[in-house]
Amino acid sequence: LPSNPFYDPATPRSPKSRVWALGLRNPYRFTVRPGTGSPDPTAANPGALYVGDVGWSSLEELNVVRTGGRNLGWPIFEGLETQPEYAAIDPDNQDAPNPLYSPNGPCTRRYFGFQALLIQDTLVPSPSFPNPCNPAQQIPALVRHFVHTRPAIDWGHYDGPARTGIYNGNDADIALVGDPGSPVQGPQFGGDCSVGGVWYTGTSFPAQYQNTYFQGDFAALWIRNFEFDSSDHPTLVHDFENAAGSVVALAVDPVAGDLYFINYDDVGVSTLRRVYYQNVAPPVAVAAAAPRYGPTPLAVQFDSTGSSDPGGQGLTFDWDFGDGSAHSSLSNPAHTYLALEDVTAQGTIVARVFSLVPPGPQGGGNHDPEVIRDGDFPPVGTDDSSRQFDTFHSGDQGNDDWIGYTFTQPHQFRRLVFQEGMHFGDGGWFDTLHVQTLNGAVWSDVGGLAISPPYPGGNNVWYETFTMTFDPVTASGLRIRGVPGGDGLFISVGELRVLATPAGGVGPARRDATLTVTSSAGSSSTATLPIWLDNTPPVVTITSPVNGSTYSIFAETDMPLTATVSDAEQPAGQLSCSWQTILHHNDHTHPGGIDRRCTTSTVFSPIGCDGNIYFYETRLIVTDPLGLSTTTSAFVYPNCCRADWNNSGRVNSQDFFDFLTDFFNGAADFNRNARTDSQDFFDFLTAFFAGC
């Protein structure tokens, strides 16, 4: 845009024509403060930009860019102060010619160095930018030079501290967040990877959060809330969520007012989370199970330990094992999985009440028979008759009533799950009960019938669930039948599920078990666990890189990523791969993107051997079609032996020859001082004969 601060009309699409502000190291997301700026592109005022800038060696930044053309300092400044390693060198800015330059002297510096073009923040209205060749002359106005725009807040790696900028007279100074007299109050904090945030524009949060700014830190796993005044100066910091996970993006729902954020963890799993406000927080459901896979019959112990209610209220538990069997209200139930599938949806509902005249029920309850297979298992004691189907027909069922399903294709039936409905004064239960299957036109009783828990008949307990197992039988229909109880001679059915051996025999299968916890206030939450039947995880061995090998600190390393992969139940072509390269740095990680090719490559940057801990992890997750996966990693470390010039993992004569070649070509800056000289030669010889 022509209104951009560095716009060049001769090259409107050049990089500098597009720059609004500079001096940022790694600006990872920014947002515009609502109510600031103009939509007019000629006004040069997009608004106040709030920028998360990821630091380098020691500091993270939250920056505010109010106007264009600002220089936020990197790499001469990191955070509020100079960065000592970069401030110690002064390369030429070849876009800044020095008008005093003369090849014959006395000014032999053709260009201004970057150091001369950027000074620390000051309140002096017209600060001095002296020409290094003649301090009596100022750097010309046509040569771009800048006063450092300091971050609104910076924070140190790990434990902090968090700081803000102040002035001592006209000079830049620093105050700690929370110190007496500091313009920014609140608790201290640290972090390791600043992630730009979002202004909260909703109204569903309490008033203290409205018109405030939320910011995350990817490595420290937190979200904090910041208050700013109308001039974009920070005033207050609040702890908000210290266990948010690896936050990479935040947003506000413009309708509901909820806060959303994306968590991208160190195994490459992205999770979208919602933060909403309610006076009574819902309970927390935590589910565990062991084992999670194996041959059928598979006996699994489930565990809800860790489930809780923030308000301290009591919890009830409902386990749906995902195989059509009866639910459990125990906190830590055991369940045995068989190789069965729920075929209820394939059947046609049949019942004695349909053959009476007129057909269909005449009493209360739900007249739609589909309610018996809608997947709704009402809790014991429920008094909602709309969740059941009644076979009441003015008492003319006599001493015989039944309900079940017929199928177009035969199945090998193994299990039936029956949930009663309500017991009324005149009926709703069986006095006697048995299970029958259909062969041709004949219904016959099954053999080996066992009902758990034992069926009690009319005990006036509503919505009890009974699991009926029997000898496997191949048939085209299945039903429950018996003498109906009460004067009305009918039965009530809440749910009726049919389970059979899968067509084609037993094979790998997955069942999703779901725990629902409900507080005494009526709020609920769920947790789901996949259980794999007759299935085992893939077998995976990484062949490149070799675990424990090294990478060069002199140049980028192109590393092939290969592995041997197999699976006992699935062909290799049906397995999916997920590679991720993760840089470990001291006590945190920098995960890379996900590569879903099974054979691919990655790049290791030449980083390490500077007193910090660095190493790379290449992580491979291989997953079968049912979602059962294996995760394995290979770790690769920096080769800190600088005399290993060819990065072969050993020091030998070839290193000496390679170094000499580079040295005489002027490309052997062994001590990294931006030039190749005799000191490089001496330092290399010292390391070479020491043998690292």
C-alpha positions in Angstrom: 0.0 0.0 0.0 1.3 3.5 -0.8 0.7 4.4 2.9 3.2 1.8 4.1 6.1 3.4 5.9 8.8 1.9 3.6 6.8 2.0 0.4 8.9 2.4 -2.8 6.8 3.7 -5.7 9.4 2.5 -8.1 9.1 -1.1 -6.8 5.6 -1.3 -5.2 5.7 -5.1 -4.9 9.2 -5.3 -3.4 9.7 -6.7 0.2 10.4 -3.3 1.8 7.2 -1.9 0.2 5.2 -4.5 2.2 6.9 -4.0 5.6 4.9 -2.3 8.4 7.4 -2.8 11.3 10.7 -4.5 11.7 13.1 -5.8 14.4 11.0 -8.8 15.3 12.7 -12.2 15.7 9.8 -14.7 15.3 6.5 -12.9 15.5 4.2 -15.9 16.2 0.7 -14.4 15.7 -0.7 -11.0 16.3 -4.1 -9.4 16.7 -5.5 -5.9 16.3 -7.0 -4.2 19.3 -10.7 -3.7 18.7 -11.8 -0.1 18.3 -8.4 1.1 17.1 -7.3 2.0 13.6 -9.1 2.9 10.4 -10.4 0.7 7.5 -9.2 3.4 5.1 -5.9 2.0 3.5 -4.7 5.6 2.8 -4.9 6.5 6.5 -1.8 4.4 7.4 -3.5 3.3 10.6 -4.5 -0.4 10.7 -4.8 -0.1 14.5 -2.7 -1.2 17.5 -1.1 -4.5 16.7 -0.5 -6.9 19.7 2.3 -9.2 18.7 3.8 -12.3 20.4 7.5 -12.5 19.6 9.4 -15.7 20.3 12.8 -15.0 21.9 16.2 -16.5 21.4 18.5 -17.1 24.3 16.8 -15.6 27.3 13.7 -13.4 26.8 10.2 -13.6 25.4 8.2 -10.5 24.3 4.7 -9.1 24.1 4.9 -6.2 21.7 2.5 -3.4 20.8 3.0 -1.7 17.5 0.8 1.4 17.5 2.2 3.1 14.3 4.1 2.0 11.2 7.9 2.2 10.7 8.7 1.0 14.3 11.9 -1.0 14.9 11.4 -3.5 17.7 15.2 -4.1 18.0 16.1 -7.6 17.1 18.8 -8.8 16.9 20.6 -5.9 18.6 18.0 -5.9 21.4 16.3 -8.9 22.9 13.4 -7.9 25.2 14.0 -4.6 26.9 17.8 -4.7 26.7 20.6 -5.2 24.3 21.4 -8.7 23.2 25.1 -9.0 24.2 26.3 -11.5 21.6 24.8 -9.6 18.7 25.6 -6.2 20.2 29.3 -7.2 20.2 29.4 -7.3 16.4 28.6 -4.5 13.9 28.2 -5.6 10.2 27.6 -3.1 7.5 24.1 -2.2 6.4 24.6 -2.1 2.7 21.3 -0.2 2.3 22.8 2.6 4.3 25.7 4.3 2.4 27.8 6.7 4.4 28.1 10.1 2.6 31.5 10.7 4.2 33.1 7.6 2.8 36.3 8.0 0.8 38.4 5.1 -0.3 41.5 7.2 0.4 40.4 8.2 3.9 39.8 9.5 6.4 36.4 7.8 6.4 37.0 4.3 5.1 33.7 2.8 6.2 31.5 2.8 3.0 28.3 1.9 4.9 26.9 2.6 8.3 26.9 -0.3 10.6 23.6 -1.5 12.1 24.7 -0.4 15.5 24.8 3.3 14.5 21.3 3.1 13.0 19.4 1.9 16.1 19.6 3.4 19.6 17.8 2.5 22.9 14.5 4.0 23.7 14.6 7.6 25.1 12.3 10.5 26.0 14.7 12.9 24.2 12.5 14.5 21.5 15.2 14.6 18.8 17.9 12.0 19.8 21.4 12.2 18.3 22.5 9.8 15.6 26.2 10.8 15.1 28.1 9.7 12.0 30.9 7.4 13.2 33.3 9.0 10.8 32.6 12.5 12.2 30.5 12.7 15.4 29.9 16.3 14.7 27.7 15.4 11.8 24.4 13.5 12.1 23.4 10.5 10.0 21.4 12.0 7.1 17.6 11.8 7.4 17.4 9.9 4.1 19.3 7.0 5.7 16.8 5.0 7.8 17.6 5.1 11.5 15.5 4.1 14.5 14.8 4.5 18.2 14.2 1.1 19.8 10.5 0.4 20.4 10.6 -1.7 23.6 8.1 -4.5 24.3 5.2 -3.8 26.5 6.3 -6.8 28.7 9.1 -9.2 28.5 9.7 -12.4 30.5 12.7 -14.5 31.2 13.0 -18.2 30.3 12.0 -20.7 32.8 11.1 -18.8 36.0 11.2 -15.2 34.7 11.2 -12.5 35.8 8.5 -10.6 34.0 9.4 -7.0 33.4 8.1 -3.8 31.8 9.8 -0.6 30.5 10.0 2.6 32.5 12.2 5.7 32.3 14.8 7.1 34.7 14.8 10.8 33.6 15.0 10.5 29.8 16.8 7.1 29.8 15.2 3.7 29.4 14.9 1.7 32.6 13.2 -1.5 33.8 10.6 -2.4 36.5 9.6 -5.9 37.6 5.9 -6.8 37.2 4.3 -6.6 40.7 7.0 -4.5 42.4 5.9 -1.6 44.5 5.8 1.4 42.1 5.8 -0.7 39.0 3.3 0.5 36.4 2.3 -3.2 35.9 1.0 -5.2 38.8 0.2 -8.9 39.2 2.0 -12.1 39.9 5.5 -12.9 38.5 5.9 -15.4 35.7 8.3 -16.9 33.2 8.0 -18.7 29.9 9.8 -19.9 26.9 7.8 -19.4 23.7 5.5 -16.3 23.4 2.4 -16.9 21.3 0.3 -13.9 20.3 -3.2 -13.8 21.6 -6.6 -12.3 21.3 -8.6 -9.4 22.7 -11.7 -10.6 24.5 -14.7 -8.9 22.9 -17.4 -11.1 24.4 -19.7 -10.6 27.4 -20.2 -14.1 28.7 -17.0 -13.9 30.9 -17.2 -11.8 34.1 -16.7 -8.1 33.8 -13.0 -8.2 34.9 -12.1 -10.1 31.6 -14.1 -7.9 29.2 -12.0 -5.7 26.9 -8.7 -7.4 28.0 -6.1 -9.4 26.2 -5.3 -13.1 26.5 -1.8 -14.4 25.6 -0.3 -17.8 25.6 3.2 -19.4 26.0 3.7 -22.6 24.0 6.5 -24.0 26.0 5.4 -22.9 29.5 1.9 -24.2 28.8 0.1 -21.1 30.2 -2.6 -18.6 29.2 -2.4 -15.2 31.0 -4.8 -12.3 31.0 -3.4 -8.8 30.5 -5.1 -5.4 31.1 -4.0 -2.4 29.1 -5.0 1.3 29.4 -6.4 3.3 26.5 -2.8 4.2 25.4 -1.9 0.5 25.1 0.3 0.5 28.2 0.0 -2.6 30.3 -1.3 -2.2 33.8 -2.2 -5.6 35.3 -1.5 -9.3 34.7 -3.7 -12.1 35.9 -2.9 -15.8 36.1 -5.6 -17.5 34.0 -4.7 -21.1 33.1 -1.3 -22.5 34.1 -1.9 -26.0 32.5 -3.4 -25.1 29.2 -0.9 -27.2 27.2 1.1 -26.2 24.2 -1.0 -23.2 23.1 -0.5 -22.1 19.4 -3.6 -20.0 18.7 -6.4 -18.3 20.5 -9.8 -16.9 19.3 -13.1 -15.6 20.7 -16.4 -16.9 19.6 -18.1 -13.7 18.3 -21.6 -15.0 19.2 -21.3 -17.1 22.4 -18.3 -15.1 23.8 -16.3 -18.3 24.7 -12.5 -18.4 24.4 -11.1 -21.0 22.1 -7.5 -22.2 21.8 -5.5 -24.8 19.9 -3.2 -27.1 21.8 -0.5 -28.7 19.7 1.4 -31.2 21.8 4.8 -32.7 21.5 3.5 -35.8 19.6 1.8 -33.6 17.0 -1.8 -34.0 18.2 -3.9 -30.8 17.7 -6.8 -30.3 20.1 -9.3 -27.5 19.9 -10.4 -26.5 23.4 -13.2 -24.2 24.6 -13.0 -22.1 27.8 -16.5 -21.0 28.9 -17.8 -19.5 32.1 -20.5 -21.0 34.3 -21.3 -20.6 37.9 -21.2 -24.4 38.6 -18.3 -26.0 36.9 -19.0 -29.4 35.3 -17.4 -32.5 36.8 -14.2 -34.0 35.4 -14.4 -37.5 33.9 -11.1 -39.5 34.0 -11.2 -43.0 32.5 -8.6 -45.7 32.4 -8.6 -49.4 31.4 -6.2 -52.3 31.3 -5.6 -54.1 29.1 -6.6 -52.0 26.1 -6.1 -54.7 23.5 -5.8 -58.5 23.2 -7.5 -61.7 22.1 -11.2 -62.3 22.9 -12.6 -63.1 25.3 -10.8 -60.0 26.7 -11.3 -59.2 30.4 -10.8 -55.5 31.0 -10.7 -53.7 34.3 -12.0 -50.1 34.1 -11.0 -47.4 36.5 -12.6 -43.9 37.1 -9.9 -42.8 39.7 -9.2 -39.1 39.2 -12.8 -38.2 38.3 -14.0 -35.3 40.4 -16.4 -32.5 40.9 -14.9 -29.0 41.3 -17.7 -28.1 43.7 -17.1 -31.2 45.9 -20.5 -32.7 45.0 -21.0 -36.5 44.8 -20.7 -38.3 41.5 -22.7 -41.1 39.8 -21.0 -43.2 37.2 -22.3 -44.7 33.9 -20.0 -47.0 31.9 -21.1 -47.8 28.3 -18.7 -50.5 27.2 -19.5 -49.9 23.5 -20.4 -53.4 22.6 -24.2 -53.2 23.2 -24.0 -54.8 26.6 -25.6 -53.5 29.8 -24.2 -50.4 31.3 -22.6 -50.4 34.7 -23.0 -47.8 37.5 -20.0 -49.0 39.4 -17.0 -46.7 39.7 -14.5 -49.3 38.7 -16.2 -52.2 36.9 -14.8 -55.2 35.2 -16.1 -56.2 31.7 -15.3 -59.1 29.4 -15.5 -58.4 25.7 -16.5 -61.1 23.2 -16.1 -60.9 19.4 -19.6 -59.6 18.9 -21.3 -56.8 16.9 -24.5 -55.0 17.6 -26.9 -56.0 14.8 -30.0 -54.3 16.3 -30.2 -51.7 13.6 -30.5 -54.4 10.9 -33.6 -55.9 12.3 -37.3 -55.4 11.9 -39.2 -54.9 15.1 -41.9 -57.5 15.8 -44.2 -57.7 18.8 -47.4 -59.5 19.8 -49.2 -56.2 20.1 -48.8 -55.7 16.3 -50.9 -58.9 15.7 -53.8 -57.9 17.9 -56.9 -56.1 16.6 -56.5 -53.2 16.3 -52.7 -53.5 15.9 -50.4 -51.5 18.1 -50.4 -50.3 21.7 -53.3 -48.5 23.2 -51.9 -47.4 26.5 -49.4 -44.7 27.6 -45.6 -44.7 26.9 -44.1 -44.0 23.6 -46.1 -45.5 20.7 -43.1 -45.5 18.4 -41.4 -48.9 18.8 -38.1 -47.4 17.6 -37.6 -46.2 21.1 -36.5 -49.7 22.0 -33.3 -49.4 20.0 -32.5 -45.6 20.1 -29.4 -46.2 22.2 -31.0 -44.5 25.3 -30.5 -46.4 28.5 -32.3 -44.3 31.1 -30.8 -44.5 34.6 -32.5 -46.8 37.1 -35.4 -45.1 38.8 -36.3 -42.8 35.8 -40.0 -42.0 35.7 -40.2 -40.8 32.1 -42.6 -43.1 30.2 -41.7 -41.4 26.9 -38.4 -43.3 26.9 -40.1 -46.7 26.7 -42.5 -48.8 24.6 -45.5 -50.4 26.2 -47.4 -53.3 24.8 -50.6 -52.5 26.7 -53.7 -53.5 24.6 -56.7 -53.4 27.0 -55.5 -56.6 28.7 -56.2 -58.9 25.8 -52.7 -60.2 25.4 -53.7 -63.0 27.7 -50.8 -65.1 29.2 -48.5 -64.6 26.2 -46.5 -61.4 25.2 -43.3 -61.0 23.2 -41.1 -58.4 21.4 -38.0 -58.8 19.3 -36.5 -58.5 15.8 -36.5 -60.5 12.6 -33.6 -60.3 10.0 -33.3 -60.7 6.3 -30.0 -62.6 6.7 -29.3 -65.3 9.4 -26.9 -64.3 12.3 -25.2 -66.3 14.9 -26.8 -64.8 18.0 -24.9 -64.8 21.3 -26.3 -62.1 23.6 -29.4 -60.0 24.2 -29.6 -56.9 26.4 -33.0 -56.1 27.8 -33.9 -52.9 29.7 -37.3 -52.9 31.4 -39.4 -49.8 31.5 -41.7 -48.7 34.3 -43.8 -51.0 36.4 -47.4 -49.7 36.7 -50.1 -50.8 39.0 -51.5 -53.0 36.3 -48.4 -54.3 34.7 -45.2 -53.6 32.8 -43.1 -56.7 33.6 -42.9 -60.4 32.8 -43.9 -62.9 35.4 -42.0 -65.5 33.5 -39.4 -64.9 30.8 -37.4 -66.8 28.2 -35.5 -66.1 24.9 -36.5 -67.6 21.5 -34.9 -67.7 18.0 -36.6 -68.0 14.7 -35.8 -70.8 12.1 -38.1 -70.8 9.1 -41.5 -70.2 10.6 -40.8 -71.8 14.0 -39.7 -70.0 17.2 -37.7 -72.1 19.7 -36.2 -71.5 23.1 -32.4 -71.0 23.2 -30.2 -73.3 25.2 -27.9 -72.4 28.1 -29.8 -69.2 29.0 -28.2 -67.1 31.8 -29.6 -63.7 32.9 -27.4 -61.3 34.8 -28.5 -60.0 37.2 -31.3 -62.6 37.8 -34.6 -61.3 36.4 -36.9 -60.5 39.5 -40.2 -60.0 37.7 -42.4 -57.3 39.2 -40.2 -55.7 41.9 -41.4 -52.1 41.2 -37.8 -51.0 40.2 -37.9 -49.0 37.0 -35.4 -49.2 34.1 -33.3 -52.1 35.3 -31.0 -53.7 32.6 -30.5 -57.4 32.2 -27.9 -59.2 30.0 -29.0 -62.5 28.6 -26.3 -64.9 27.2 -27.0 -68.3 25.7 -25.5 -71.0 23.5 -24.6 -69.6 20.1 -27.4 -70.2 17.6 -27.8 -69.3 13.9 -31.3 -67.9 13.2 -33.2 -65.2 11.4 -35.0 -63.7 14.4 -34.6 -63.2 18.2 -37.2 -62.3 20.8 -38.0 -62.3 24.5 -41.3 -64.0 25.4 -43.2 -64.8 28.5 -46.3 -64.3 30.7 -46.9 -60.6 31.2 -47.6 -59.4 34.7 -50.3 -57.4 36.4 -54.0 -57.0 35.6 -53.2 -55.2 32.3 -51.1 -58.1 31.0 -48.4 -56.1 29.2 -44.7 -55.4 29.3 -42.7 -52.1 29.1 -39.3 -52.0 27.3 -36.8 -49.2 27.5 -34.1 -50.8 25.3 -33.6 -54.1 23.5 -30.2 -54.8 21.9 -29.1 -57.9 19.9 -25.5 -59.0 19.6 -24.1 -61.6 17.2 -20.9 -63.0 15.9 -19.7 -60.8 13.0 -20.4 -62.2 9.5 -17.3 -63.8 8.1 -16.0 -64.8 11.5 -14.0 -63.2 14.2 -11.5 -60.5 13.2 -9.8 -57.4 14.6 -12.5 -55.0 16.0 -12.7 -51.8 18.1 -15.1 -50.9 20.8 -15.3 -47.4 22.3 -16.0 -47.5 26.1 -17.5 -44.2 27.4 -17.6 -43.1 31.1 -20.2 -40.5 32.0 -19.9 -38.9 35.4 -22.8 -36.8 36.7 -22.7 -34.5 39.7 -25.6 -34.2 42.2 -26.3 -30.8 40.6 -27.1 -32.6 37.3 -24.1 -31.5 35.2 -22.1 -34.2 33.3 -18.9 -34.9 31.4 -17.6 -37.9 29.5 -14.4 -39.6 28.7 -14.0 -42.3 26.0 -11.4 -45.1 25.7 -10.9 -47.3 22.6 -10.6 -51.0 23.3 -9.2 -53.3 20.5 -10.3 -56.9 20.3 -8.3 -59.6 18.6 -5.8 -57.0 17.6 -2.1 -56.1 18.4 -0.2 -52.9 17.7 2.2 -52.6 14.7 5.8 -53.6 15.1 8.1 -50.6 14.3 11.9 -50.2 14.1 13.5 -46.9 13.0 16.4 -47.7 10.6 17.4 -44.0 9.9 18.5 -42.1 11.8 20.4 -44.5 14.0 19.5 -44.0 17.6 22.4 -42.3 19.4 24.1 -41.1 16.3 25.3 -37.5 15.8 24.7 -34.5 13.5 26.9 -31.7 12.3 27.1 -28.3 14.0 28.8 -26.8 10.9 26.0 -27.3 8.3 22.5 -28.5 8.0 22.1 -32.3 7.9 19.7 -33.8 5.4 18.5 -37.0 7.3 16.5 -39.8 5.6 13.6 -41.1 7.7 13.1 -44.8 7.2 11.7 -47.7 9.3 10.7 -51.3 9.1 7.0 -51.7 9.8 4.8 -54.8 10.1 1.5 -55.8 11.7 0.2 -59.3 12.6 -3.4 -58.6 11.6 -3.2 -55.9 8.9 -1.2 -55.7 5.6 1.5 -53.0 5.5 -0.4 -51.0 2.9 -3.2 -50.3 5.4 -0.9 -48.9 8.0 -0.5 -45.1 8.3 2.7 -43.3 9.4 3.3 -40.0 11.2 6.9 -38.7 11.5 7.8 -35.7 13.6 11.1 -34.0 14.2 11.4 -32.5 17.7 14.2 -30.3 18.9 14.9 -30.7 22.6 16.3 -27.6 24.2 17.2 -27.7 27.9 13.9 -28.6 29.7 11.4 -27.9 26.8 10.8 -28.9 23.2 10.2 -27.3 19.8 8.1 -29.8 17.8 8.1 -29.7 14.1 5.3 -30.4 11.7 3.8 -33.8 10.9 5.0 -35.8 7.8 2.6 -38.6 7.0 4.8 -40.4 4.5 6.3 -43.7 5.7 9.6 -43.0 4.0 10.7 -39.3 3.9 13.4 -37.0 5.2 14.1 -34.2 7.6 16.7 -31.5 8.2 18.7 -31.0 11.4 19.9 -27.5 11.9 23.5 -27.0 13.1 22.7 -26.1 16.7 24.3 -27.1 19.9 27.7 -27.3 21.7 27.2 -23.8 23.3 26.7 -24.9 26.9 22.9 -25.5 26.5 21.4 -29.0 26.1 20.3 -29.7 22.5 19.4 -32.9 20.7 16.9 -34.0 18.1 14.2 -36.7 18.4 12.7 -38.3 15.3 9.4 -39.8 16.4 7.4 -42.2 14.4 3.8 -43.2 15.1 2.4 -46.1 13.0 -1.3 -46.7 13.2 -3.5 -49.6 12.0 -6.9 -49.0 10.4 -8.7 -49.4 13.7 -6.6 -46.8 15.4 -4.2 -49.0 17.4 -0.7 -47.5 17.2 2.9 -47.9 18.2 5.2 -44.9 18.9 9.0 -45.1 18.8 11.8 -42.6 18.6 15.4 -42.2 17.6 17.6 -39.6 19.3 20.4 -37.8 17.5 22.9 -35.6 19.3 25.2 -32.7 18.2 28.7 -33.7 17.3 30.5 -31.3 19.7 34.0 -32.4 18.5 34.7 -29.4 16.3 37.9 -31.1 15.0 35.6 -33.7 13.4 35.5 -31.4 10.4 33.7 -33.9 8.1 31.2 -35.0 10.9 32.1 -38.6 10.4 31.9 -39.4 14.1 35.7 -39.7 14.5 38.7 -37.5 14.1 41.2 -38.6 11.4 43.5 -37.4 8.7 40.6 -36.7 6.4 39.4 -34.1 8.8 42.8 -32.5 8.7 42.8 -32.5 4.9 39.3 -31.1 4.6 40.0 -28.3 7.1 43.2 -27.3 5.2 41.2 -27.2 2.0 38.6 -25.0 3.5 41.2 -22.9 5.3 43.1 -22.0 2.1 39.8 -21.3 0.4 38.9 -18.9 3.2 36.0 -20.9 4.4 37.3 -22.3 7.7 36.0 -20.0 10.4 36.7 -22.5 13.1 36.3 -20.1 16.0 33.2 -18.4 14.4 34.4 -14.8 14.6 33.2 -14.0 11.0 36.6 -14.3 9.4 39.2 -17.0 8.6 42.6 -16.4 10.1 45.6 -17.9 11.8 43.7 -18.2 15.0 41.3 -20.6 13.3 44.3 -22.7 12.2 45.7 -22.8 15.7 42.4 -23.5 17.4 41.7 -26.4 15.0 45.2 -27.9 15.5 44.6 -27.7 19.3 41.3 -29.6 19.0 42.6 -32.0 16.4 45.6 -33.2 18.5 43.5 -33.3 21.6 41.3 -35.8 19.7 38.2 -34.4 21.3 
